[in-house]
């Protein structure tokens, strides 16, 4: 059994100023938001869900990106509202958010 039911990785990689990267889309801020939201829900803990930062995950042109394991589902997002939808639908209800899936 996995230590976490789901593990969510937010790419927060910063590239050179003129290169596309997740950090240029506020990825760290949105990651912090998602982590706090899961803490408020009481599920950011062992046996439940973990939010982590990741370096470059190789999908810069589709970013910002997150990936949720063990499902291996990749998402992009624009803002906190999109991440709320991913939390509400995918993490809480087990339903993939097709409009954000990459």
C-alpha positions as CSV (number, residue, x, y, z in Angstrom):
1,X,0.0,0.0,0.0
2,X,1.2,3.5,-0.8
3,X,2.1,5.9,1.9
4,X,-0.4,8.4,0.3
5,X,-3.6,7.6,-1.5
6,X,-2.7,10.2,-4.0
7,X,0.4,12.2,-4.6
8,X,0.0,15.5,-6.5
9,X,3.1,17.1,-8.1
10,X,3.1,20.7,-9.2
11,X,5.8,21.7,-11.6
12,X,7.3,25.0,-10.3
13,X,10.4,25.0,-12.5
14,X,11.8,28.4,-13.4
15,X,13.6,28.8,-16.7
16,X,15.5,31.7,-18.2
17,X,13.4,34.9,-18.5
18,X,12.3,34.4,-22.1
19,X,11.6,30.7,-21.9
20,X,8.2,29.1,-21.3
21,X,7.9,27.6,-17.8
22,X,5.4,26.8,-15.2
23,X,6.9,29.3,-12.7
24,X,5.9,32.1,-15.1
25,X,2.3,31.1,-14.6
26,X,2.3,31.5,-10.8
27,X,2.8,27.8,-10.2
28,X,4.3,28.1,-6.7
29,X,1.4,30.4,-5.5
30,X,-1.2,28.0,-6.9
31,X,0.6,25.0,-5.4
32,X,0.6,26.7,-2.0
33,X,-3.1,27.4,-2.4
34,X,-3.8,23.7,-3.2
35,X,-1.8,22.5,-0.3
36,X,-3.6,24.8,2.1
37,X,-7.0,23.8,0.7
38,X,-6.2,20.1,1.3
39,X,-5.0,21.0,4.8
40,X,-8.3,22.8,5.4
41,X,-10.2,19.7,4.2
42,X,-8.1,17.6,6.6
43,X,-6.8,15.3,3.9
44,X,-3.2,16.6,3.4
45,X,-1.7,13.8,5.6
46,X,-0.3,10.3,5.6
47,X,-2.7,7.8,4.1
48,X,-4.5,10.6,2.2
49,X,-3.2,13.2,-0.3
50,X,0.2,14.9,-0.5
51,X,1.0,18.0,-2.5
52,X,4.6,18.5,-3.6
53,X,6.7,20.7,-5.8
54,X,8.6,19.3,-8.7
55,X,11.2,20.6,-11.1
56,X,10.8,20.5,-14.8
57,X,8.4,17.7,-15.8
58,X,9.1,18.2,-19.6
59,X,5.7,19.5,-20.6
60,X,6.5,23.3,-20.5
61,X,4.5,24.1,-23.6
62,X,1.4,22.7,-22.0
63,X,1.9,24.4,-18.6
64,X,1.5,25.1,-16.0
65,X,1.1,21.4,-15.2
66,X,0.4,19.0,-12.4
67,X,0.3,15.2,-12.3
68,X,-1.6,13.0,-9.9
69,X,-0.4,9.6,-8.9
70,X,-1.0,6.7,-8.7
71,X,-3.4,7.4,-11.6
72,X,-0.8,9.2,-13.7
73,X,-3.3,11.9,-14.8
74,X,-1.8,15.1,-16.1
75,X,-3.6,18.4,-15.9
76,X,-3.0,22.0,-16.8
77,X,-4.7,24.9,-15.1
78,X,-5.1,28.7,-15.3
79,X,-5.9,29.7,-11.7
80,X,-7.1,28.6,-8.3
81,X,-10.6,27.9,-9.7
82,X,-9.2,25.3,-12.0
83,X,-7.3,23.7,-9.1
84,X,-10.5,23.8,-7.0
85,X,-12.2,21.8,-9.7
86,X,-9.4,19.3,-9.8
87,X,-9.6,18.9,-6.0
88,X,-13.4,18.7,-5.9
89,X,-13.8,16.3,-8.8
90,X,-10.6,14.2,-9.1
91,X,-9.3,14.1,-5.6
92,X,-12.6,14.1,-3.6
93,X,-14.9,12.3,-6.1
94,X,-12.5,10.2,-8.3
95,X,-13.7,11.8,-11.5
96,X,-11.2,13.0,-14.1
97,X,-11.6,16.7,-15.2
98,X,-11.4,16.1,-18.9
99,X,-11.4,19.8,-19.8
100,X,-8.1,20.3,-18.0
101,X,-6.5,17.0,-18.8
102,X,-3.5,16.9,-21.0
